[in-house]
Amino acid sequence: MQDTNYTRIAAQELQQWRDEGRPMLLLDVLPPEVHAARRLPGACSACVFQVDFPDLAAAAGAAPGADVPVVVYGEDGQTRDAAAAAAKLVRLGCARVYVLAGGIADWLRLGLPVEGHGALPADHDALPPDGSWTVVPAESLVVWTGRSATARHTGTLAVDQGAIRVVDGKVGGGFGMPLDSLADDDLADPGLRALLVRHLLSDDFLFAGRHPRAEFTVVQSEFLDGAAPGTTNYHVRGELLLRGRIEPLALPLILAPVEGGVSLKAHFDLDRTRWGLDYGSGKLFRRLGKHLIHDMVSLDVALIAR
């Protein structure tokens, strides 16, 4: 036994157990749609990524203290799916837990039998193909956060138009935001919330009466080869139009395919004073007292384009 309290078992040994008719519980810990497409014969589905994994495992027969061996398997020898499931089962009190070394990938490599319809779903690490998609305003949003020494305010901006293009692996396009859509989400009092929004839209900050829109346009992009799924896979350089001023802005992006289009996510900070949003800046004013506001504003951009 290892210090993890589960044992690794090779594919050849597991097949020998099966040939000998040894009693065991075989758990496929990959998502149900993967299980339906490709699984070891007789394996039960208990996806380790689901929050109710303990209930799924128990329903399949993985009971605390049971003497029957529980063999779990995941995708391959590089992923942690099976090890995570095994550790959970050990903590739940399962006495004899085994992990199939190399996962189903090793099982297939040895030509051992599998069941399922064979049509695997697309993996989440696939990059979007070349193409052009239109931003869907109802599914897109920008979340902003501003701070001072004693407070933090957060809210949203709508996205009303935009496009995302991928050509030869390079990202292009842009999106626009109507500033009258600005909203605050943290203040419970409607009067204070309206006062804050009015202040942010005034000439102290966004000057929305004269400059009603903000727009970002991609100028250049760089694909980050080898980026893990869910991490930044593009760096883009672009231009942000805000308060009538255009300034360069570099963004980290996570670009991924979704049904019928693409998803673009970006989280970054920008210095508001570069666009003339000077109110309360400690580098531009003195004796601000309680009116001091941090220069850096955090933005979370979430776009869906189809």
C-alpha contacts under 8 A as a table, 3 or more apart, distances in Angstrom:
res1	aa1	res2	aa2	distance
1	M	4	T	7.77
1	M	5	N	5.86
1	M	6	Y	6.19
1	M	7	T	5.64
2	Q	5	N	5.38
2	Q	6	Y	6.22
2	Q	7	T	6.46
3	D	6	Y	7.86
4	T	87	A	6.93
5	N	87	A	7.79
5	N	90	V	6.81
5	N	97	V	7.67
6	Y	86	A	6.69
6	Y	87	A	7.49
6	Y	90	V	7.34
6	Y	96	R	7.07
6	Y	97	V	5.02
6	Y	98	Y	5.46
6	Y	99	V	7.12
7	T	97	V	6.49
7	T	98	Y	4.69
7	T	99	V	6.15
8	R	98	Y	5.50
8	R	99	V	4.72
8	R	100	L	5.92
8	R	101	A	5.74
9	I	13	E	6.53
9	I	14	L	6.59
9	I	98	Y	6.34
9	I	99	V	5.95
9	I	100	L	5.06
9	I	101	A	5.68
10	A	13	E	5.32
10	A	14	L	6.28
10	A	100	L	5.91
10	A	101	A	5.20
10	A	102	G	7.68
11	A	14	L	5.09
11	A	15	Q	6.17
11	A	100	L	6.45
11	A	101	A	6.80
11	A	102	G	7.84
11	A	106	D	6.85
11	A	107	W	5.67
12	Q	15	Q	5.18
12	Q	16	Q	6.26
13	E	16	Q	4.94
13	E	17	W	6.29
14	L	17	W	5.03
14	L	18	R	6.35
14	L	100	L	7.74
15	Q	18	R	4.95
15	Q	19	D	6.15
15	Q	112	L	8.00
16	Q	19	D	4.97
16	Q	20	E	6.14
17	W	20	E	5.13
17	W	21	G	6.25
17	W	22	R	5.44
18	R	21	G	5.03
18	R	22	R	6.09
19	D	22	R	7.84
23	P	68	V	6.48
23	P	69	P	7.44
24	M	68	V	5.52
24	M	69	P	5.00
24	M	70	V	5.97
24	M	71	V	7.15
25	L	43	A	7.56
25	L	44	C	7.88
25	L	60	A	7.95
25	L	61	G	7.17
25	L	62	A	7.35
25	L	68	V	6.97
25	L	69	P	6.23
25	L	70	V	4.74
25	L	71	V	6.09
26	L	42	G	7.06
26	L	43	A	4.81
26	L	44	C	6.19
26	L	70	V	6.01
26	L	71	V	4.87
26	L	72	V	5.97
26	L	73	Y	7.96
27	L	43	A	5.43
27	L	44	C	4.99
27	L	45	S	5.97
27	L	46	A	6.32
27	L	57	A	7.73
27	L	70	V	7.17
27	L	71	V	6.06
27	L	72	V	4.67
27	L	73	Y	6.51
28	D	35	H	6.82
28	D	39	R	7.10
28	D	40	L	7.85
28	D	43	A	5.92
28	D	44	C	5.86
28	D	45	S	4.99
28	D	46	A	5.99
28	D	47	C	7.03
28	D	72	V	6.02
28	D	73	Y	5.48
28	D	74	G	6.46
29	V	45	S	6.29
29	V	46	A	4.99
29	V	47	C	4.24
29	V	48	V	5.14
29	V	49	F	7.97
29	V	72	V	6.71
29	V	73	Y	6.23
29	V	74	G	5.72
29	V	81	D	6.87
29	V	82	A	6.53
29	V	85	A	6.97
30	L	34	V	6.33
30	L	35	H	6.48
30	L	45	S	7.49
30	L	46	A	7.23
30	L	47	C	4.96
30	L	48	V	6.68
30	L	49	F	7.69
30	L	74	G	5.87
30	L	75	E	7.23
30	L	81	D	7.41
31	P	34	V	5.38
31	P	35	H	6.34
31	P	45	S	7.82
31	P	46	A	7.75
31	P	47	C	5.03
31	P	48	V	7.78
31	P	49	F	7.37
32	P	35	H	4.86
32	P	36	A	6.09
32	P	45	S	6.37
32	P	46	A	7.72
32	P	47	C	6.68
33	E	36	A	5.13
33	E	37	A	6.40
33	E	120	L	7.66
33	E	121	P	7.06
34	V	37	A	5.12
34	V	38	R	6.04
34	V	39	R	7.75
34	V	120	L	6.07
34	V	121	P	6.79
35	H	38	R	5.33
35	H	39	R	5.30
35	H	45	S	6.48
35	H	116	G	7.35
36	A	39	R	7.08
36	A	116	G	5.40
36	A	117	H	6.71
37	A	115	E	7.61
37	A	116	G	4.47
37	A	117	H	4.76
37	A	118	G	4.56
37	A	119	A	5.45
37	A	120	L	5.43
38	R	114	V	6.39
38	R	115	E	5.68
38	R	116	G	4.64
38	R	117	H	6.84
38	R	118	G	5.71
38	R	120	L	7.27
39	R	43	A	6.59
39	R	104	I	7.64
39	R	114	V	5.44
39	R	115	E	5.31
39	R	116	G	6.24
40	L	43	A	5.55
40	L	104	I	7.54
40	L	113	P	6.91
40	L	114	V	4.75
40	L	115	E	6.12
41	P	113	P	7.08
41	P	114	V	5.58
41	P	115	E	5.59
44	C	60	A	6.45
45	S	56	L	7.73
45	S	60	A	7.86
46	A	53	F	6.06
46	A	56	L	5.23
46	A	57	A	5.61
46	A	60	A	7.74
47	C	50	Q	5.70
47	C	53	F	6.12
47	C	56	L	7.72
48	V	51	V	7.68
48	V	53	F	5.45
48	V	81	D	6.77
48	V	82	A	7.98
48	V	84	A	7.43
48	V	85	A	5.71
49	F	53	F	7.26
50	Q	53	F	5.43
51	V	54	P	7.92
52	D	55	D	5.34
52	D	56	L	6.29
53	F	56	L	4.96
53	F	57	A	6.01
54	P	57	A	5.17
54	P	58	A	6.08
54	P	88	K	7.73
54	P	89	L	7.61
54	P	92	L	7.75
55	D	58	A	5.04
55	D	59	A	6.01
56	L	59	A	5.13
56	L	60	A	6.30
57	A	60	A	5.10
57	A	61	G	6.44
57	A	62	A	5.36
58	A	61	G	5.03
58	A	62	A	4.72
58	A	63	A	5.64
59	A	62	A	7.29
62	A	66	A	7.39
62	A	70	V	6.74
62	A	89	L	7.73
62	A	94	C	6.76
63	A	66	A	5.53
63	A	93	G	7.58
63	A	94	C	6.18
64	P	92	L	6.32
64	P	93	G	4.36
64	P	94	C	4.42
64	P	95	A	6.87
65	G	93	G	5.98
65	G	94	C	5.34
65	G	95	A	5.35
66	A	69	P	7.98
66	A	94	C	6.54
66	A	95	A	6.56
66	A	96	R	7.90
67	D	95	A	6.79
67	D	96	R	6.76
68	V	96	R	7.01
69	P	95	A	7.85
69	P	96	R	4.89
69	P	97	V	5.93
69	P	98	Y	7.17
70	V	94	C	7.96
70	V	96	R	6.16
70	V	97	V	4.88
70	V	98	Y	6.04
71	V	97	V	6.00
71	V	98	Y	4.57
71	V	99	V	5.66
71	V	100	L	6.75
72	V	82	A	5.89
72	V	85	A	7.26
72	V	86	A	6.75
72	V	97	V	7.64
72	V	98	Y	6.23
72	V	99	V	5.06
72	V	100	L	6.24
73	Y	81	D	7.77
73	Y	82	A	5.09
73	Y	99	V	5.89
73	Y	100	L	5.14
73	Y	101	A	7.82
73	Y	103	G	5.16
73	Y	104	I	6.65
74	G	79	T	7.59
74	G	80	R	7.83
74	G	81	D	5.44
74	G	82	A	4.81
74	G	100	L	7.82
74	G	103	G	4.93
74	G	104	I	6.31
75	E	79	T	6.69
75	E	81	D	7.35
75	E	82	A	7.98
75	E	102	G	7.62
75	E	103	G	5.02
75	E	104	I	5.47
75	E	105	A	6.10
76	D	79	T	5.96
76	D	101	A	7.73
76	D	102	G	4.61
76	D	103	G	4.14
76	D	104	I	6.08
76	D	105	A	5.13
76	D	106	D	6.86
77	G	80	R	7.91
77	G	101	A	6.38
77	G	102	G	3.99
77	G	103	G	5.96
77	G	105	A	7.94
78	Q	102	G	7.75
79	T	82	A	7.79
80	R	83	A	5.27
80	R	84	A	5.93
81	D	84	A	5.30
81	D	85	A	6.29
82	A	85	A	5.07
82	A	86	A	6.05
82	A	99	V	6.30
82	A	100	L	7.79
82	A	103	G	7.71
83	A	86	A	5.06
83	A	87	A	6.14
83	A	99	V	6.82
84	A	87	A	5.22
84	A	88	K	6.32
85	A	88	K	5.12
85	A	89	L	6.25
86	A	89	L	5.07
86	A	90	V	6.20
86	A	97	V	6.39
86	A	98	Y	7.17
86	A	99	V	6.84
87	A	90	V	5.13
87	A	91	R	6.26
88	K	91	R	5.10
88	K	92	L	6.16
89	L	92	L	4.90
89	L	93	G	6.44
89	L	94	C	5.51
89	L	97	V	7.32
90	V	93	G	5.20
90	V	94	C	5.09
90	V	95	A	6.75
90	V	97	V	6.99
91	R	94	C	7.39
94	C	97	V	6.65
100	L	103	G	5.39
100	L	104	I	7.88
101	A	106	D	7.56
102	G	105	A	6.18
102	G	106	D	4.92
102	G	107	W	7.54
103	G	106	D	5.76
103	G	107	W	6.73
104	I	107	W	4.83
104	I	108	L	6.12
105	A	108	L	5.24
105	A	109	R	6.12
106	D	109	R	4.87
106	D	110	L	6.35
107	W	110	L	5.45
107	W	111	G	6.71
107	W	112	L	5.68
108	L	111	G	5.01
108	L	112	L	5.72
108	L	113	P	7.50
108	L	114	V	7.82
109	R	112	L	7.67
115	E	118	G	7.97
122	A	126	A	7.34
123	D	126	A	5.98
124	H	229	P	6.83
124	H	256	A	7.79
124	H	257	P	7.97
125	D	228	A	7.48
125	D	229	P	4.99
125	D	256	A	7.59
126	A	256	A	7.16
126	A	257	P	7.08
127	L	255	L	7.34
127	L	256	A	5.69
127	L	257	P	6.27
128	P	166	V	7.64
128	P	255	L	7.56
128	P	256	A	5.98
128	P	257	P	4.99
128	P	262	V	6.74
129	P	166	V	7.06
129	P	169	G	7.74
130	D	165	R	7.33
130	D	166	V	4.67
130	D	167	V	5.08
130	D	168	D	6.43
130	D	169	G	6.66
131	G	165	R	5.75
131	G	166	V	5.33
131	G	167	V	6.63
132	S	163	A	7.14
132	S	164	I	5.85
132	S	165	R	4.35
132	S	166	V	6.47
133	W	163	A	5.66
133	W	164	I	5.35
133	W	165	R	6.38
133	W	261	G	6.41
133	W	262	V	7.47
133	W	305	A	5.23
133	W	306	R	4.92
134	T	161	Q	7.82
134	T	162	G	6.11
134	T	163	A	4.48
134	T	164	I	6.50
134	T	305	A	4.89
134	T	306	R	5.44
135	V	140	S	7.41
135	V	161	Q	6.05
135	V	162	G	4.96
135	V	163	A	5.22
135	V	164	I	7.13
135	V	175	F	7.67
135	V	303	L	6.65
135	V	304	I	5.73
135	V	305	A	3.89
135	V	306	R	6.46
136	V	139	E	5.53
136	V	140	S	6.24
136	V	160	D	7.91
136	V	161	Q	7.40
136	V	303	L	7.51
136	V	304	I	5.81
136	V	305	A	5.42
136	V	306	R	6.84
137	P	140	S	5.09
137	P	141	L	7.51
137	P	158	A	7.29
137	P	159	V	5.40
137	P	160	D	5.09
137	P	161	Q	6.44
137	P	304	I	8.00
139	E	303	L	6.87
139	E	304	I	5.84
140	S	158	A	7.22
140	S	159	V	6.01
140	S	301	V	7.95
140	S	302	A	5.53
140	S	303	L	4.42
140	S	304	I	5.67
141	L	156	T	6.92
141	L	157	L	6.21
141	L	158	A	5.24
141	L	159	V	5.66
141	L	301	V	6.26
141	L	302	A	5.44
141	L	303	L	6.50
142	V	156	T	5.55
142	V	157	L	5.06
142	V	158	A	6.35
142	V	159	V	7.10
142	V	299	L	6.73
142	V	300	D	5.57
142	V	301	V	4.55
142	V	302	A	6.21
143	V	154	T	7.20
143	V	155	G	5.69
143	V	156	T	4.40
143	V	157	L	6.37
143	V	299	L	5.67
143	V	300	D	5.01
143	V	301	V	6.55
144	W	154	T	5.53
144	W	155	G	5.44
144	W	156	T	5.85
144	W	157	L	7.55
144	W	297	V	7.01
144	W	298	S	5.67
144	W	299	L	4.65
144	W	300	D	6.51
145	T	152	R	7.03
145	T	153	H	5.71
145	T	154	T	4.28
145	T	155	G	6.67
145	T	297	V	5.83
145	T	298	S	5.06
145	T	299	L	6.55
146	G	152	R	5.82
146	G	153	H	5.38
146	G	154	T	6.38
146	G	294	H	7.33
146	G	296	M	7.34
146	G	297	V	5.08
146	G	298	S	6.69
147	R	150	T	7.86
147	R	151	A	5.87
147	R	152	R	4.36
147	R	153	H	6.35
147	R	293	I	6.27
147	R	294	H	5.64
147	R	296	M	7.94
147	R	297	V	7.40
148	S	151	A	5.21
148	S	152	R	6.27
148	S	292	L	6.44
148	S	293	I	4.51
148	S	294	H	5.30
149	A	292	L	7.51
149	A	293	I	7.26
149	A	294	H	7.62
153	H	184	D	7.16
153	H	185	D	7.66
153	H	186	D	6.10
153	H	187	L	7.80
154	T	184	D	5.92
154	T	185	D	5.82
154	T	186	D	6.00
155	G	182	L	7.33
155	G	183	A	5.32
155	G	184	D	4.10
155	G	185	D	4.69
155	G	186	D	7.12
156	T	181	S	7.86
156	T	182	L	5.83
156	T	183	A	5.31
156	T	184	D	6.61
156	T	185	D	7.46
157	L	177	M	6.69
157	L	178	P	7.52
157	L	179	L	6.98
157	L	181	S	5.58
157	L	182	L	4.72
157	L	183	A	6.58
158	A	177	M	5.80
158	A	178	P	6.68
158	A	179	L	8.00
158	A	181	S	5.69
158	A	182	L	7.16
159	V	162	G	7.83
159	V	175	F	6.98
159	V	176	G	5.82
159	V	177	M	4.66
159	V	178	P	7.04
160	D	175	F	7.76
160	D	176	G	6.11
160	D	177	M	5.86
160	D	178	P	6.88
161	Q	175	F	5.69
161	Q	176	G	5.50
161	Q	177	M	7.49
162	G	173	G	7.13
162	G	174	G	5.43
162	G	175	F	3.87
162	G	176	G	6.14
163	A	173	G	5.16
163	A	174	G	5.69
163	A	175	F	6.45
163	A	305	A	6.90
164	I	171	V	7.12
164	I	172	G	5.94
164	I	173	G	4.70
164	I	174	G	6.51
164	I	305	A	6.79
165	R	170	K	7.96
165	R	171	V	5.66
165	R	172	G	4.90
165	R	173	G	5.66
166	V	169	G	5.73
166	V	170	K	5.33
166	V	171	V	4.68
166	V	172	G	6.28
167	V	170	K	5.22
167	V	171	V	6.70
167	V	172	G	7.84
169	G	223	F	7.23
170	K	220	Q	7.97
170	K	221	S	5.90
170	K	222	E	6.86
170	K	223	F	6.99
171	V	218	V	7.65
171	V	220	Q	7.59
171	V	221	S	5.78
171	V	236	V	7.78
172	G	217	T	7.87
172	G	218	V	5.38
172	G	219	V	7.06
172	G	220	Q	7.34
172	G	221	S	7.44
173	G	217	T	6.06
173	G	218	V	5.62
174	G	215	E	7.40
174	G	216	F	5.37
174	G	217	T	4.28
174	G	218	V	5.77
175	F	215	E	5.86
175	F	216	F	5.60
175	F	217	T	6.78
176	G	213	R	7.02
176	G	214	A	5.80
176	G	215	E	4.28
176	G	216	F	6.45
177	M	181	S	7.89
177	M	213	R	5.73
177	M	214	A	5.20
177	M	215	E	6.23
178	P	181	S	5.78
178	P	182	L	7.87
178	P	212	P	6.18
178	P	213	R	4.73
178	P	214	A	6.60
179	L	182	L	5.55
179	L	201	L	7.54
179	L	206	L	8.00
179	L	208	A	6.22
179	L	212	P	5.48
179	L	213	R	5.42
179	L	214	A	6.89
180	D	201	L	7.71
180	D	208	A	7.19
180	D	212	P	6.99
182	L	197	V	7.03
183	A	197	V	6.51
184	D	187	L	6.88
184	D	193	R	6.25
184	D	196	L	7.67
184	D	197	V	6.69
187	L	190	P	7.38
187	L	192	L	6.84
187	L	193	R	5.55
188	A	192	L	7.97
188	A	193	R	7.28
189	D	192	L	5.42
189	D	193	R	6.14
190	P	193	R	4.99
190	P	194	A	6.10
191	G	194	A	5.21
191	G	195	L	6.17
192	L	195	L	4.96
192	L	196	L	6.16
193	R	196	L	5.26
193	R	197	V	6.31
194	A	197	V	5.19
194	A	198	R	6.07
195	L	198	R	5.14
195	L	199	H	6.20
196	L	199	H	5.08
196	L	200	L	6.19
197	V	200	L	5.10
197	V	201	L	6.18
198	R	201	L	5.23
198	R	202	S	6.16
199	H	202	S	5.11
199	H	204	D	7.01
199	H	205	F	7.32
200	L	204	D	7.02
200	L	205	F	5.27
200	L	206	L	6.09
200	L	207	F	7.99
201	L	204	D	7.73
201	L	205	F	6.20
201	L	206	L	5.03
201	L	207	F	5.53
201	L	208	A	5.25
201	L	209	G	7.55
202	S	205	F	5.80
202	S	206	L	6.11
202	S	207	F	4.77
202	S	208	A	6.48
202	S	209	G	7.35
203	D	206	L	6.14
203	D	207	F	3.98
203	D	208	A	7.44
204	D	207	F	6.79
204	D	277	L	6.61
204	D	278	D	6.99
204	D	279	Y	5.43
205	F	276	G	7.58
205	F	277	L	4.53
205	F	278	D	6.79
205	F	279	Y	6.38
206	L	211	H	7.56
206	L	242	L	7.51
206	L	243	R	5.67
206	L	277	L	6.40
207	F	210	R	5.87
207	F	211	H	6.02
207	F	212	P	7.69
207	F	243	R	6.21
208	A	211	H	4.68
208	A	212	P	4.42
208	A	213	R	7.27
208	A	243	R	7.23
209	G	212	P	5.96
210	R	243	R	7.91
211	H	214	A	7.97
211	H	242	L	7.53
211	H	243	R	5.32
211	H	244	G	5.79
212	P	243	R	7.94
213	R	241	L	8.00
213	R	242	L	7.10
213	R	243	R	7.86
214	A	240	L	7.20
214	A	241	L	5.36
214	A	242	L	4.88
214	A	243	R	7.39
215	E	240	L	5.73
215	E	241	L	5.08
215	E	242	L	6.97
216	F	238	G	6.87
216	F	239	E	5.64
216	F	240	L	4.45
216	F	241	L	6.31
217	T	238	G	5.42
217	T	239	E	5.36
217	T	240	L	6.64
218	V	221	S	7.48
218	V	236	V	6.68
218	V	237	R	6.11
218	V	238	G	4.20
218	V	239	E	6.61
219	V	236	V	7.45
219	V	237	R	5.69
219	V	238	G	4.58
219	V	239	E	7.06
220	Q	236	V	5.67
220	Q	237	R	5.17
220	Q	238	G	6.56
221	S	234	Y	6.74
221	S	235	H	5.73
221	S	236	V	4.12
221	S	237	R	6.16
222	E	234	Y	5.52
222	E	235	H	5.18
222	E	236	V	6.16
223	F	233	N	5.99
223	F	234	Y	4.58
223	F	235	H	6.64
224	L	227	A	5.92
224	L	232	T	7.64
224	L	233	N	4.92
224	L	234	Y	5.48
224	L	235	H	7.39
225	D	233	N	7.25
227	A	231	T	6.35
227	A	232	T	6.68
227	A	233	N	5.38
228	A	231	T	5.62
228	A	232	T	7.96
228	A	233	N	7.75
230	G	254	I	6.80
231	T	254	I	6.28
232	T	235	H	7.60
232	T	252	P	5.98
232	T	253	L	5.34
232	T	254	I	4.80
232	T	255	L	8.00
233	N	252	P	7.71
233	N	253	L	6.24
233	N	254	I	5.43
233	N	255	L	6.81
234	Y	252	P	6.03
234	Y	253	L	5.07
234	Y	254	I	6.45
234	Y	255	L	7.30
235	H	250	A	7.20
235	H	251	L	5.85
235	H	252	P	4.69
235	H	253	L	6.04
236	V	250	A	5.69
236	V	251	L	5.33
236	V	252	P	6.47
236	V	253	L	7.28
237	R	248	P	7.15
237	R	249	L	5.89
237	R	250	A	4.33
237	R	251	L	6.37
238	G	248	P	5.70
238	G	249	L	5.30
238	G	250	A	6.11
238	G	251	L	7.90
239	E	246	I	6.20
239	E	247	E	5.55
239	E	248	P	4.47
239	E	249	L	5.53
240	L	245	R	7.93
240	L	246	I	5.45
240	L	247	E	5.56
240	L	248	P	6.30
240	L	249	L	6.31
241	L	244	G	6.20
241	L	245	R	5.45
241	L	246	I	4.37
241	L	247	E	6.75
242	L	245	R	5.37
242	L	246	I	6.52
242	L	275	W	6.19
243	R	275	W	6.44
243	R	276	G	7.13
243	R	277	L	7.95
245	R	275	W	5.90
245	R	276	G	7.95
246	I	275	W	7.55
247	E	274	R	7.38
247	E	275	W	7.16
251	L	266	A	6.85
251	L	267	H	7.80
251	L	268	F	6.75
252	P	266	A	5.91
252	P	267	H	7.09
252	P	268	F	7.37
253	L	264	L	6.67
253	L	265	K	5.73
253	L	266	A	4.84
253	L	267	H	7.74
254	I	263	S	7.88
254	I	264	L	5.74
254	I	265	K	5.13
254	I	266	A	6.45
255	L	262	V	6.95
255	L	263	S	5.73
255	L	264	L	4.69
255	L	265	K	6.62
256	A	262	V	5.63
256	A	263	S	5.26
256	A	264	L	6.69
257	P	261	G	5.99
257	P	262	V	4.31
257	P	263	S	6.04
258	V	261	G	5.30
258	V	262	V	5.02
258	V	263	S	6.19
259	E	262	V	7.53
260	G	306	R	5.45
261	G	304	I	7.39
261	G	305	A	5.56
261	G	306	R	4.08
262	V	304	I	6.00
262	V	305	A	5.43
262	V	306	R	6.50
263	S	302	A	7.44
263	S	303	L	5.79
263	S	304	I	4.75
263	S	305	A	6.51
264	L	301	V	7.64
264	L	302	A	5.89
264	L	303	L	5.07
264	L	304	I	6.49
265	K	300	D	7.35
265	K	301	V	5.55
265	K	302	A	4.74
265	K	303	L	6.49
266	A	299	L	7.88
266	A	300	D	5.73
266	A	301	V	5.05
266	A	302	A	6.77
267	H	298	S	7.41
267	H	299	L	5.79
267	H	300	D	4.54
267	H	301	V	6.42
268	F	298	S	5.82
268	F	299	L	5.59
268	F	300	D	6.78
269	D	296	M	6.00
269	D	297	V	5.40
269	D	298	S	4.34
269	D	299	L	6.11
270	L	296	M	5.41
270	L	297	V	5.48
270	L	298	S	6.60
270	L	299	L	7.84
271	D	274	R	5.95
271	D	295	D	5.44
271	D	296	M	4.62
271	D	297	V	6.46
272	R	275	W	5.75
272	R	276	G	6.83
272	R	277	L	5.36
272	R	278	D	7.23
272	R	295	D	5.79
272	R	296	M	6.27
272	R	297	V	6.62
273	T	276	G	4.83
273	T	277	L	4.87
273	T	278	D	5.11
273	T	281	S	7.66
273	T	295	D	6.58
274	R	277	L	7.41
278	D	281	S	5.69
278	D	284	L	7.24
279	Y	293	I	7.61
280	G	284	L	7.91
280	G	285	F	6.93
280	G	288	L	6.66
280	G	291	H	5.62
280	G	292	L	4.63
280	G	293	I	4.94
280	G	294	H	7.63
281	S	284	L	5.42
281	S	285	F	6.10
281	S	292	L	6.21
281	S	293	I	5.83
281	S	294	H	6.49
281	S	295	D	5.96
282	G	285	F	5.42
282	G	286	R	6.55
282	G	288	L	7.42
282	G	292	L	6.31
282	G	293	I	7.37
282	G	294	H	7.57
282	G	295	D	7.90
283	K	286	R	7.90
285	F	288	L	6.76
288	L	291	H	5.13
288	L	292	L	5.28
289	G	292	L	5.99
294	H	297	V	7.66
